[in-house]
Amino acid sequence: MKKTIPVLIFILFNFSISAQVEFTSEISKDAVMINEPFKVEYKINKNFDDFNLKGNENFEVISGPSTSFQQSINMTNGKTEKTISVTYTYFLKAKTAGKQTVPKAGIKIHGKYYYSDAKDIIVIDAEYHNSKENDIKDIEGTSKL
């Protein structure tokens, strides 16, 4: 009995490490003009029960979600490893200028809620755009587009 306890602890420890939920978000640009579309991807590495995008009055959903699912199984030296990746893609546009936080998404796995990481984007008002020179005035925190 004493030998099985360390083995069980080792198995549970390995299971808990491999069972960690990774829920991230990526944005296609770090700065946009008001009403300029940009892409947001929410990536999850586990099967989940529910997905929802948190509402935000500063952004409008143009399209989405578009969903992709990938699964792979790798067997090495008798050890089987299963990898899952689910991606939700949205196209959004910002309604107001300034530093904005892209809406978070939430998922539910076995009754527990997880949320994507926060991403900030700089939204530039059209008055900063000089259409004759096709250049944008430098605004703190942004690079020239």
Residue frames relative to the residue before (quaternion, step in Angstrom):
aa qw qx qy qz dx dy dz
M 1.0000 0.0000 0.0000 0.0000 0.00 0.00 0.00
K 0.6426 0.5382 -0.3293 0.4347 3.58 1.00 -0.80
K 0.6528 0.5172 -0.3181 0.4529 3.60 1.05 -0.68
T 0.6667 0.5198 -0.3165 0.4303 3.60 1.02 -0.69
I 0.5834 0.5918 -0.3822 0.4042 3.62 1.07 -0.55
P 0.6800 0.4530 -0.3198 0.4798 3.67 0.78 -0.84
V 0.6257 0.5330 -0.3428 0.4549 3.60 1.01 -0.72
L 0.6598 0.4982 -0.3065 0.4718 3.59 0.94 -0.86
I 0.6364 0.5136 -0.3302 0.4713 3.59 0.98 -0.79
F 0.6443 0.5204 -0.3150 0.4634 3.60 0.95 -0.85
I 0.6635 0.4956 -0.3033 0.4714 3.60 0.92 -0.90
L 0.6723 0.4862 -0.3010 0.4701 3.61 0.88 -0.88
F 0.6299 0.5281 -0.3313 0.4632 3.59 1.03 -0.77
N 0.6709 0.4855 -0.2977 0.4750 3.59 0.90 -0.90
F 0.6374 0.5233 -0.3270 0.4615 3.58 1.01 -0.77
S 0.6736 0.4954 -0.3059 0.4554 3.59 0.92 -0.86
I 0.6261 0.5158 -0.3435 0.4733 3.61 1.05 -0.64
S 0.7198 0.4365 -0.2630 0.4714 3.59 0.81 -0.94
A 0.6780 0.5079 -0.2889 0.4460 3.59 1.19 -0.45
Q 0.3876 0.7336 -0.4845 0.2773 3.62 1.20 0.16
V 0.3714 -0.7276 0.5407 0.2008 3.52 -0.97 0.93
E 0.0908 -0.7544 0.6485 0.0458 3.54 -0.95 0.96
F 0.0617 0.7865 -0.6042 0.1121 3.56 -0.62 1.19
T 0.0786 0.8319 -0.5352 0.1241 3.56 -0.18 1.30
S 0.2172 -0.7424 0.6109 0.1685 3.53 -1.33 0.23
E 0.1005 -0.7725 0.6252 0.0483 3.54 -1.18 0.68
I 0.1686 -0.7698 0.6057 0.1096 3.57 -1.04 0.79
S 0.5268 -0.6847 0.4179 0.2812 3.56 -1.05 0.80
K 0.7889 0.1593 -0.0832 0.5876 3.62 1.18 -0.47
D 0.3874 -0.7114 0.5243 0.2624 3.57 -1.17 0.48
A 0.7792 0.1193 -0.0911 0.6085 3.58 1.31 -0.20
V 0.0060 -0.7901 0.6123 -0.0297 3.57 -1.05 0.84
M 0.4994 -0.5871 0.5299 0.3536 3.53 -1.35 0.22
I 0.6206 -0.4936 0.4254 0.4362 3.58 -1.25 0.33
N 0.8415 0.1502 -0.1735 0.4892 3.58 -1.01 0.97
E 0.4941 0.6223 -0.4556 0.4013 3.63 1.20 0.27
P 0.4210 -0.7221 0.4834 0.2600 3.62 -0.73 0.98
F 0.0408 0.7598 -0.6488 0.0058 3.54 -1.21 0.63
K 0.4570 -0.7036 0.4920 0.2324 3.54 -1.23 0.63
V 0.0803 -0.7561 0.6482 0.0402 3.54 -1.14 0.82
E 0.0869 -0.7881 0.6086 0.0292 3.57 -0.87 1.01
Y 0.1585 -0.7540 0.6336 0.0693 3.53 -0.99 0.98
K 0.0811 -0.8260 0.5578 -0.0043 3.60 -0.59 1.17
I 0.0780 -0.7882 0.6103 -0.0146 3.54 -0.93 1.04
N 0.2809 -0.7933 0.5199 0.1467 3.61 -0.94 0.86
K 0.7056 0.3930 -0.2591 0.5297 3.62 1.22 0.28
N 0.5404 -0.5455 0.5046 0.3947 3.55 -1.30 0.27
F 0.0563 -0.8105 0.5830 -0.0017 3.57 -0.99 0.79
D 0.5503 -0.6497 0.4389 0.2870 3.52 -1.31 0.42
D 0.8210 0.0330 0.0575 0.5671 3.58 0.96 -0.83
F 0.0842 -0.7695 0.6314 0.0461 3.59 -1.11 0.75
N 0.1410 0.7832 -0.6026 0.0597 3.56 -0.97 0.80
L 0.3671 -0.7084 0.5683 0.2011 3.51 -1.15 0.79
K 0.4141 -0.7097 0.5162 0.2417 3.55 -0.79 1.04
G 0.4640 -0.6912 0.4843 0.2691 3.57 -0.92 0.90
N 0.0131 0.7723 -0.6348 0.0201 3.55 -1.18 0.63
E 0.4059 -0.7559 0.4627 0.2232 3.57 -0.60 1.14
N 0.6228 0.5577 -0.3418 0.4293 3.63 1.22 -0.26
F 0.7489 0.3216 -0.1868 0.5485 3.59 1.29 -0.22
E 0.1887 -0.7481 0.6239 0.1244 3.53 -1.24 0.57
V 0.3768 -0.7017 0.5551 0.2396 3.57 -0.96 0.87
I 0.2564 -0.7656 0.5753 0.1308 3.57 -0.71 1.13
S 0.7741 -0.1408 0.0996 0.6092 3.55 0.98 -0.89
G 0.5393 0.6096 -0.4717 0.3391 3.49 -1.25 0.49
P 0.5750 -0.0957 -0.7801 -0.2272 1.33 -2.38 0.51
S 0.2460 -0.6740 0.6714 0.1854 3.46 -1.33 0.54
T 0.1673 -0.8310 0.5287 0.0434 3.57 -0.71 1.06
S 0.0222 -0.7647 0.6431 0.0344 3.55 -1.09 0.76
F 0.1378 -0.7827 0.6059 0.0345 3.55 -1.12 0.79
Q 0.0008 0.7796 -0.6260 0.0200 3.55 -0.91 0.97
Q 0.0002 0.7814 -0.6236 0.0247 3.52 -1.07 0.82
S 0.0183 0.7879 -0.6154 0.0107 3.55 -1.00 0.82
I 0.1659 -0.7509 0.6317 0.0976 3.52 -1.22 0.64
N 0.0732 -0.8032 0.5911 -0.0123 3.55 -0.76 1.11
M 0.1008 -0.7838 0.6113 0.0422 3.56 -0.84 1.00
T 0.0787 0.7828 -0.6089 0.1010 3.55 -0.71 1.15
N 0.8466 -0.0713 0.0049 0.5274 3.57 -0.73 1.11
G 0.7351 -0.4371 0.2262 0.4662 3.57 0.92 0.91
K 0.6182 0.5170 -0.3501 0.4775 3.59 1.27 -0.03
T 0.2137 -0.7876 0.5708 0.0903 3.55 -0.82 1.08
E 0.0442 -0.7893 0.6124 -0.0047 3.54 -0.90 0.98
K 0.1533 -0.7908 0.5908 0.0452 3.55 -0.78 1.10
T 0.0852 -0.7943 0.6013 0.0146 3.56 -0.88 1.01
I 0.0811 -0.7832 0.6164 0.0122 3.54 -0.94 0.98
S 0.0239 0.7738 -0.6329 0.0099 3.55 -1.12 0.71
V 0.0383 -0.7755 0.6301 -0.0139 3.55 -0.77 1.11
T 0.0648 -0.8024 0.5932 0.0062 3.58 -0.87 0.97
Y 0.1393 -0.7443 0.6495 0.0690 3.53 -0.98 0.98
T 0.1035 -0.8084 0.5789 0.0234 3.58 -0.74 1.07
Y 0.0481 -0.7764 0.6284 -0.0084 3.53 -0.98 1.00
F 0.2066 -0.6995 0.6576 0.1887 3.53 -1.31 0.40
L 0.0703 -0.8068 0.5861 -0.0240 3.52 -0.72 1.18
K 0.1062 -0.7382 0.6485 0.1520 3.52 -1.36 0.09
A 0.4157 -0.7103 0.5206 0.2271 3.52 -1.10 0.83
K 0.3452 -0.7585 0.5258 0.1704 3.55 -1.07 0.83
T 0.7959 0.2265 -0.1066 0.5513 3.59 1.12 -0.61
A 0.5130 -0.6635 0.4654 0.2827 3.55 -1.16 0.73
G 0.5845 0.5780 -0.4535 0.3446 3.53 -1.32 0.41
K 0.6418 -0.4674 0.4088 0.4500 3.54 -1.32 -0.15
Q 0.0393 -0.8119 0.5811 -0.0395 3.57 -0.61 1.19
T 0.3297 -0.7067 0.5855 0.2213 3.55 -1.21 0.55
V 0.4354 -0.6993 0.5099 0.2478 3.55 -0.74 1.13
P 0.5756 -0.6212 0.3920 0.3593 3.62 -0.91 0.83
K 0.4031 -0.6874 0.5526 0.2440 3.54 -1.10 0.81
A 0.2633 -0.7189 0.6149 0.1891 3.51 -1.29 0.45
G 0.2090 -0.7794 0.5793 0.1151 3.54 -1.21 0.51
I 0.0977 -0.7647 0.6335 0.0658 3.54 -1.21 0.63
K 0.2543 -0.7375 0.6061 0.1551 3.52 -1.30 0.42
I 0.0023 -0.7797 0.6249 -0.0407 3.57 -0.83 1.07
H 0.8380 -0.1322 0.0390 0.5279 3.57 -0.59 1.20
G 0.7603 -0.4097 0.1983 0.4635 3.57 0.88 0.98
K 0.6563 0.4741 -0.3140 0.4959 3.61 1.25 -0.12
Y 0.3242 -0.7652 0.5305 0.1670 3.58 -0.96 0.92
Y 0.0857 -0.7605 0.6430 0.0280 3.54 -1.14 0.81
Y 0.1682 -0.7910 0.5831 0.0772 3.57 -1.13 0.71
S 0.5321 -0.6265 0.4666 0.3266 3.54 -1.12 0.71
D 0.5852 -0.5686 0.4399 0.3750 3.54 -1.26 0.37
A 0.5146 -0.6464 0.4737 0.3049 3.57 -1.21 0.54
K 0.0757 -0.7709 0.6316 0.0321 3.54 -1.08 0.81
D 0.2369 -0.7700 0.5787 0.1268 3.56 -0.94 0.92
I 0.0785 -0.7683 0.6344 0.0319 3.52 -1.18 0.68
I 0.3532 -0.7061 0.5711 0.2246 3.57 -1.08 0.74
V 0.1304 -0.7803 0.6098 0.0482 3.55 -0.80 1.07
I 0.2031 -0.8095 0.5480 0.0557 3.53 -0.65 1.22
D 0.4226 -0.6902 0.5318 0.2494 3.54 -0.95 0.95
A 0.6143 -0.5895 0.3878 0.3531 3.58 -1.07 0.73
E 0.5900 0.5960 -0.3808 0.3894 3.64 1.06 -0.54
Y 0.6409 0.5169 -0.3273 0.4635 3.62 1.19 -0.39
H 0.6174 0.5560 -0.3381 0.4419 3.57 1.25 -0.22
N 0.1817 -0.7661 0.6097 0.0908 3.58 -0.84 1.02
S 0.2636 -0.8209 0.4856 0.1448 3.59 -0.08 1.27
K 0.5922 0.5795 -0.3757 0.4152 3.65 1.12 -0.53
E 0.7609 0.3351 -0.1827 0.5247 3.56 0.99 -0.84
N 0.3050 -0.7722 0.4954 0.2556 3.58 1.31 -0.18
D 0.5235 0.5881 -0.4131 0.4577 3.52 1.00 0.93
I 0.2924 -0.7357 0.5819 0.1862 3.55 -1.25 0.34
K 0.4988 -0.6387 0.4913 0.3192 3.54 -0.95 0.87
D 0.5037 -0.6552 0.4703 0.3094 3.54 -1.04 0.77
I 0.0808 -0.7802 0.6202 0.0112 3.57 -0.77 1.10
E 0.6168 -0.5820 0.3748 0.3748 3.56 -0.95 0.86
G 0.8156 0.2529 -0.1973 0.4815 3.57 -0.88 0.96
T 0.7126 0.3965 -0.2693 0.5123 3.59 1.22 0.03
S 0.3514 -0.6628 0.5994 0.2792 3.49 -1.31 0.24
K 0.5849 -0.5637 0.4226 0.4019 3.57 -1.14 0.39
L 0.3495 -0.7501 0.5271 0.1934 3.54 -0.91 0.89
